[in-house]
Every structure is written in structure tokens, then in C-alpha cells.
Amino acid sequence: MRFEYYSDAIADAPKLSVDGTVDNAVHFSHWKGNETPASVRADTSTEIALNLVAAPNREELTRGIDLVTNNHFDTDGVLSVWTVLTGERALPFRDKLIPAAEAGDFSELSTEDGVRASIVIQGSDSPTDNSGSPLARHLAGEPVNDDARAYELVLPHVERVLTHTAEYESLWRDAWAFSITVGRTGSIIPITRGLRLWCGPRLDGATLLSS
């Protein structure tokens, strides 16, 4: 498998559209309008990707296509792309991957390290924060505003972010402290599992399977 960020250059090429949905592609996405195979559907694209790589008929599901693409950068996008590229070796990280994807896409606190890993990858989940990926910025030594470059920088480090999240404290500390103490109206929020860290509306068009 190989990854190429979506552009007009691959518009007509056979591809696997992971997380985002694009035309002329096999979808593995939870976004509205997706055509993801029913056997692998789930609430996040990362869990869909995990279901795909674990499926005994994954060659049939992917139709022999080895080009993976996405059209935006966020935690669920990065983790689902990484999972498809990594294949079965990603399966032992399921309990780390899904909480991070849920934190990034649904602002849900399933595990503390899941939220922290998501912050490292995509930044704060507040829709008013447009500073980009802290990890990409750290690796580049400058702000990274190009999604394709952010993928190039971040993908090689996904496994370490998931398994050694504490090492990246300088990248998640401030946003984590804000997320667990301040709600949309400034009220104090207790740390509880299943907590929605950001109470505002979703902006990206993604939807929960159960909603």
C-alpha cells in the first residue's frame, strides 16, 4: 500500500478513499454519502480501517488497489490512513487507535492518552483553533499549513505517539489542560469517560453511525 494526498493528479486513478470521500474510489469512511462496504462500517474511519485490515476478504474489499488517499488532515484521517498502510500489524494498537480517533472526530474522552495523542496529531479540538498539527510543526521547525506535507511528516511517527504519548507532553500539555477544565461557556468540566470535550457543533460533515 502507498499513500498520496488527494489531488486532481489522481482523480481518475483507482484508489482507496480513507476517511474523506472522493470520486472514483472505494470508500472506507464514516462521512456522509460514503459507500463503505457494510461488513466493515463503524463510527470512525479508523475503526473501519481496523475492520478492513482484519477482514479475511480484504483483498476482495480493496479490489486489489494499493493507492490510499485522503482529502483532509485530522486525527481520524491520519490514523485510518496509517492503519491501512500498516495492515495487520496495526491490530494490536486497536485500543489506542480508536480512542484517539474518537477524541479527534467526536471530542470524546474515552481514554486520557487517546485525547492527548489526538492533540499531538491535529491540535486542539476547538473549532476556533486553526494552528494546525503540533507534531508536524515540531518536526518541521515551522508552521505547516499544507495537509499533504503534514501527512508526510506525521505518518512515520504515529506508532510512537500512540505508545509513548507522555514523551510528547510539550505538544499536548496546554490544550489538554484547557480541554479538561473549560467548557464552551467557561464552566468547569470533570474528567469522566465518554465526556464530550468540545460542546459545539461538528464542522466537518462527519457523522456517528449511531446518530
N, C-alpha and C positions, 0 to 999 in steps of 0.2 A: 504494500500500500504506500502511496505517496500523497502529500498534501500540496495543494495550490490554492491560495486565496482566490475567491471568485472574481472574475473579470470577464470582459467581453471576449478575451482571447480563448476562453474555454467554454463559451456559451453553447457551442454546438457539439462539444465533446461529451461522450458518455461519462457520467460521474456519479458519485455518491454525495448527495446533499445532506450534510450532517448539521443538525440544529437549524440553521436557516434553510429556507426552501427556495430553490431556484428551478427554472425550467430545464427540460431535457436531462433529468436526473432521477435517480432512485432516492426517495426521501427516507431519512432516519431522523425524524424531527417531531417535536410536540407542538409546533407552531400551527396557527390556524391555516386551513387549506392544505395541510400535509396529506401525502398519500403513503404514509408509512405502513408497511405490512402489519396486519392486525396481530400477528403472533409475537411481535416484539414491542408493541406500543407500551408506553409508560408516561409518568408525569413529567419527567425531564428527558432531554435528549441524551444526557449521559447514561441514564438507566436504559434507554432504548439501545444505545451503543453497547452497553454491557450485555443486554439480552441478545444482541446480534452476534457478538464475538463468542458467546456461549452456545449459540444455536447449532445443532448438528447439521442443519441445512443452510449454513451461512453462505456457502458458495452459490447456492440457488438464489438466496435473498439478495446477494450483491451482484448477481448476473455476470460474475467474472470480471467486474470493473474494479480497477485498482486506483483510480483517481478520486481522492477525497477533497471536498471543498466546503467552505462556509462563506457567508457574505457579511459577517459582522464579528466583532471580538467581544466576548464576555466569558464569564467563568464556565457556564454550561457549554458554550461553544468550544472553548479550549479543551475542556475535559472530555467531551464527546469525540472530538477530533483525535485527541491523544489516545482514547480507548480504542477507536477503530484502527489507528495506526499500530498500536501496541499489540492488539489481538488478545489471545487467551492469557498472555502474561499480565494483562490488566485486571483480570478477575479477582485475584487476592486483595485488590485495593477497593473493592466494591463498597465496603463500609466507610471508606474515606471519600470516595468519589461522589457518591450520591448526596451526603450531607453538604458538601461544598457546592454542588450544583443547585441544591435546594436553597442554600443561602444566597447564591448569586441571582437566581431567577425569581424566587418567591420570598426573599428576605426572611427565610425561616431558620430559626436556631434549632437544628437537630443535634449538633454537637458544637462545642466551642471551637475546636480545631477546624471544623468544616467552615464556619464563618470566617475564621482567621485566614484559612487558605484562600477562600474566595476574595477577601480583601487584598491579599497579596497579588492575586492574578488580575482582578478587574478594578480594584479600588473600592471605595465606599459604595454602598447600595443606595445612597441618597440620590434622587434624580437631579439634584442641584449640583452634584459634584461631577465636573467634567475634566478632571485632572488626568484621567487615563490610568493605565496599568502601573502600579508602583513597581512591580518586578521588572517590567520592560524598561521603565525609566531608570531603575537602578543598574540594570545590565548595560544599557546604552550610555549611561552617564549624562543623559539629557532627556527632556520630554519626548515621548513617542506618540505622534498623532496619526500615524499610518497603521491601519489594522493589520495589513499583510506583514509589515515589519515586526509588529508586536507578536504575532504568531511565531515568526522565525526566532525571535528572542526567547519567548516563554516556553514553547513546547519541549525543548530539551531539559527543562528544569521541573516539569510537572511532578514527576515521581518524588523528587527531593522535597518539594513544597508540601506534598501530602504526608510524607513520612517523617519529616524533620521541620515541622511548622514553626516550632519555637526558635529555630535559627533565623527566621525572617521577622522577628519581633519588631525590629525597627521599621518594617514596612506595614505592619498591621496594628501596632500599638495604639496610635491616636484614633484611628477610625473605629477600632474595637471598643475603646473606652467610651467614645461618643455613642456608638450604637446601643450599648447596654444600659446607658443612663438617661438618654434623652429621646423622647418620642417626638412625633410630629408636632405636638402642641407644647413641648417642653416639659412634659411630665416625667417622673421617674419610672423606669420600667424594671421589674425584677427579672433576673435571669431564669427562664424556665424553658424546658424543651417544648418545641412546637411554637415558640414565640415568633411573631412576625416583627422583625426589627425595624422595618420601614412600613408605616401605616398608610402611605399614599397609594394612588392608583398605579398599576403597571403601565409602562410606556411602550413596550416593545412588541405588543401584539401576541405574545406567547400566552398559552392557556393551560391550566391544570386539566388533566384528563378527567378528574372527578368533578370539575366545576360545570 
